[in-house]
């Protein structure tokens, strides 16, 4: 698994998210040529084509789509980890699932939810 590192995956993720080398380059302050070379290097290392060029920009190949889905998950996980480390466990958002039956209770539920959110901002 030495072929795929986060730097190359991040470059791929940025280009795929932007849909073109030019947009990714402008957004991330790097030249389109440098991005293109990094993607070409990644494609050679993985021995597959990740993008096809079209009139509308870049399109992901089926293998590129698979890699992009994983890159999204990895990026989200790294952002979450960074948030935990920088903000501490007190800032981590939790989830609460609330189930109510239809009827008169629905009239009062919005007031309850508002006060609950104010009292528990991390949920």
C-alpha positions as CSV (number, residue, x, y, z in Angstrom):
1,X,0.0,0.0,0.0
2,X,3.0,2.3,-0.5
3,X,1.6,3.6,-3.8
4,X,-1.2,5.8,-2.4
5,X,-0.3,8.6,0.0
6,X,-2.6,11.3,1.3
7,X,-0.9,14.1,-0.7
8,X,-1.7,12.4,-4.0
9,X,-5.1,11.4,-2.9
10,X,-5.8,15.0,-1.7
11,X,-4.7,16.3,-5.1
12,X,-7.0,13.8,-6.8
13,X,-9.9,14.8,-4.5
14,X,-9.4,18.5,-5.2
15,X,-9.3,18.0,-9.0
16,X,-12.3,15.7,-9.0
17,X,-14.3,18.1,-6.7
18,X,-13.6,21.0,-9.0
19,X,-14.1,19.1,-12.3
20,X,-11.1,20.7,-14.0
21,X,-7.4,21.3,-13.6
22,X,-7.9,25.0,-14.1
23,X,-10.5,25.4,-11.4
24,X,-8.7,23.2,-8.9
25,X,-5.4,25.1,-9.7
26,X,-7.1,28.5,-9.1
27,X,-8.8,27.4,-5.9
28,X,-5.7,25.8,-4.4
29,X,-3.1,28.2,-5.7
30,X,-1.1,25.7,-7.8
31,X,-0.5,25.5,-11.5
32,X,-2.7,23.3,-13.7
33,X,0.4,21.7,-15.1
34,X,1.6,20.7,-11.6
35,X,-1.8,19.2,-10.9
36,X,-1.9,17.3,-14.2
37,X,1.5,15.8,-13.5
38,X,0.5,14.7,-10.0
39,X,-2.6,13.0,-11.4
40,X,-0.6,11.4,-14.2
41,X,1.8,10.1,-11.6
42,X,-1.0,8.7,-9.5
43,X,-2.6,7.0,-12.5
44,X,0.7,5.4,-13.3
45,X,1.2,4.2,-9.8
46,X,-2.3,2.8,-9.6
47,X,-2.0,1.5,-13.2
48,X,-5.4,2.9,-14.2
49,X,-7.0,6.0,-15.7
50,X,-8.9,8.1,-13.2
51,X,-10.2,10.8,-15.5
52,X,-11.3,11.2,-19.1
53,X,-11.1,14.6,-20.7
54,X,-14.3,15.9,-22.3
55,X,-15.6,19.2,-23.7
56,X,-17.1,19.9,-20.3
57,X,-13.9,19.3,-18.4
58,X,-12.9,16.2,-16.6
59,X,-15.0,13.2,-16.0
60,X,-14.2,10.4,-13.6
61,X,-13.8,6.9,-14.9
62,X,-15.5,4.0,-13.0
63,X,-12.2,3.5,-11.1
64,X,-11.9,7.2,-10.6
65,X,-15.5,7.2,-9.1
66,X,-14.5,4.5,-6.7
67,X,-11.4,6.3,-5.6
68,X,-13.3,9.6,-5.3
69,X,-16.0,8.1,-3.0
70,X,-13.2,6.8,-0.7
71,X,-11.4,10.1,-0.9
72,X,-14.6,11.9,0.3
73,X,-14.9,9.6,3.3
74,X,-11.2,9.9,4.1
75,X,-11.3,13.7,3.8
76,X,-14.4,13.9,6.0
77,X,-12.8,11.6,8.6
78,X,-9.6,13.7,8.7
79,X,-11.6,16.9,9.1
80,X,-13.6,15.3,11.9
81,X,-10.3,14.2,13.6
82,X,-8.8,17.6,13.2
83,X,-11.9,19.2,14.8
84,X,-11.8,16.8,17.7
85,X,-8.1,17.6,18.3
86,X,-8.4,21.4,17.9
87,X,-11.7,21.9,19.7
88,X,-11.6,19.1,22.3
89,X,-14.3,16.6,23.0
90,X,-16.7,19.3,24.3
91,X,-17.2,20.6,20.7
92,X,-18.1,17.3,19.1
93,X,-21.6,17.3,17.8
94,X,-23.8,14.4,18.8
95,X,-27.1,13.2,17.4
96,X,-30.5,12.7,18.9
97,X,-33.3,10.8,17.2
98,X,-36.8,11.9,18.2
99,X,-39.9,10.0,17.3
100,X,-43.4,11.4,18.0
101,X,-46.8,10.2,17.0
102,X,-49.1,12.3,14.9
103,X,-51.7,14.3,16.7
104,X,-51.8,17.0,19.3
105,X,-48.2,16.4,20.4
106,X,-46.9,17.8,17.1
107,X,-48.2,21.3,18.2
108,X,-45.9,21.4,21.1
109,X,-42.9,19.6,19.7
110,X,-41.4,22.6,17.9
111,X,-41.3,24.6,21.2
112,X,-39.7,21.6,22.9
113,X,-37.1,21.2,20.2
114,X,-36.1,24.9,20.3
115,X,-35.6,24.9,24.0
116,X,-33.8,21.6,23.9
117,X,-31.4,22.9,21.2
118,X,-30.7,26.0,23.3
119,X,-30.0,24.0,26.4
120,X,-27.9,21.3,24.5
121,X,-26.1,23.0,21.6
122,X,-23.7,20.1,21.0
123,X,-26.5,17.7,20.1
